Amino acid sequence: MFVTVYEVDAMAAVPGAIVRLAIGLLLGTVGALWLRAARGARRGDRGCHLRGPVGLLAFGVLWTVAHAVLYVAAFVRAGSLAAAYRSGRCVVVEGRVAVLHRQPAEGHDMGDLVRVGGVVVEVDYFGGSVGYRRTIAHGGVLTEGTYVRLYCHDGQIARVDIRRQGGGRPADDSAPEEGARNSRRPPGPARPVGSLTPIPAIDMVPRADMRGGGGSAGHAS
């Protein structure tokens, strides 16, 4: 049984984008108000008083513009990935995860490289991925040996399914290998030794010849 643990959502980044844009707007507003108040200073001290508000205003404007551009681009890419997933244009790969490289928790390195069904994909927690990007160091599910099914498009993961056992636990190593579709029947329960049916004893005593009478077998002809 497969359980879906991730599915692409083009609107998932909207709350974060709003927060970051609000931070930039707040910094710019504070800088503008500070600049307005600093203009009342004496002419000789005006240069020193304007450095702080001008710097804060410039930082707020740059922050807002940069994040607006990044989030618009990310929103467009996420929408494209979601459209490809809904229209069935994703490549579906299935098998056990082989971890080729792990990204440190603090970053400063390439993302997790995992191979599933012969396809290698990168999961980068700090990159510009619009699909699945939770690495192993940050609680990701694409760990070594996990049996998964991935929906990929243009190097991005649109959906992650994990095969679980009946009790909701991840499948163990006794499950079929890559490409197998549960074609083998699971072994039945072991039969206890004490339940074996005893074999009846075989009578080794020769029986009398029923044609010649009871005692004719012991006499010489």
C-alpha positions, -999 to +999 in steps of 0.1 A: +000+000+000+013+034-010+008+066+011+012+100-005+035+122+017+040+151-007+020+166-035+030+198-054+008+229-046+014+260-066-001+281-038+021+267-010+047+294-013+022+323-011+021+327+027+060+328+029+061+353+001+036+376+018+056+375+050+089+384+033+074+411+012+057+425+043+091+426+060+106+446+031+077+470+030+080+475+068+117+483+066+111+507+037+083+525+055+104+529+087+133+542+066+110+567+049+096+580+081+130+582+097+143+601+067+114+626+069+121+632+106+159+636+100+153+664+076+145+687+105+180+684+119+205+713+117+223+717+084+257+709+098+246+675+112+222+666+084+247+644+065+253+622+095+216+620+104+206+610+069+229+580+066+208+557+088+174+564+073+186+564+037+204+531+042+173+515+058+151+528+031+174+515+004+177+481+021+139+478+024+133+487-013+160+463-025+146+435-002+111+440-015+121+441-052+144+411-050+119+389-032+091+400-055+111+389-085+121+356-070+087+347-058+070+356-091+095+333-109+090+306-083+052+309-086+053+305-123+076+275-121+054+259-094+023+265-116+041+248-145+050+218-124+015+215-109+000+217-145+024+189-157+014+167-127-023+172-132-021+165-170-002+133-165+031+145-181+053+135-151+077+106-153+068+080-127+097+060-112+094+034-085+119+014-064+142+016-034+161+048-026+198+048-030+214+079-014+244+090-034+250+123-016+236+140+015+234+177+020+245+190+054+219+206+076+235+240+073+237+238+035+268+252+017+268+221-005+248+205-033+215+188-023+207+152-016+213+130-046+190+100-047+186+073-072+152+056-077+144+031-105+176+041-123+167+078-123+189+103-102+172+134-088+185+162-066+166+174-035+180+208-024+166+223+008+182+257+002+179+259-036+152+272-059+132+240-061+095+244-064+088+206-059+098+184-030+129+198-013+130+184+022+164+168+026+174+139+049+190+163+074+157+182+077+135+152+082+130+141+045+116+107+037+139+098+008+162+078+030+184+048+021+164+017+013+129+033+015+106+020-012+090+050-030+072+061-061+081+095-075+064+117-100+091+138-117+091+166-143+120+187-155+142+177-126+115+185-100+096+161-078+058+167-080+047+138-058+062+113-033+045+081-024+059+057+003+050+020+004+039+010+039+029-023+055-005-030+070+003-014+103+013+019+087+050+012+090+075+016+061+080-016+041+110-036+052+138-053+031+117-084+025+095-065+000+100-071-037+128-053-054+125-024-080+099-029-106+081-057-088+044-053-083+038-077-054+037-106-079+050-131-053+026-145-028+037-139+008+048-170+026+022-186+049+026-189+087+053-214+099+038-247+110+049-257+145+068-289+149+043-303+174+014-301+150+029-325+125+007-356+120+025-387+132+032-414+106+014-447+114+036-477+121+039-503+093+030-539+101+061-559+091+046-594+100+038-614+068+002-622+065-011-657+058-019-668+023-057-663+022-060-688-007-042-718+008-055-718+043-041-708+076-011-731+080-001-741+045+025-714+043+049-731+068+050-766+051+074-776+024+060-787-009 
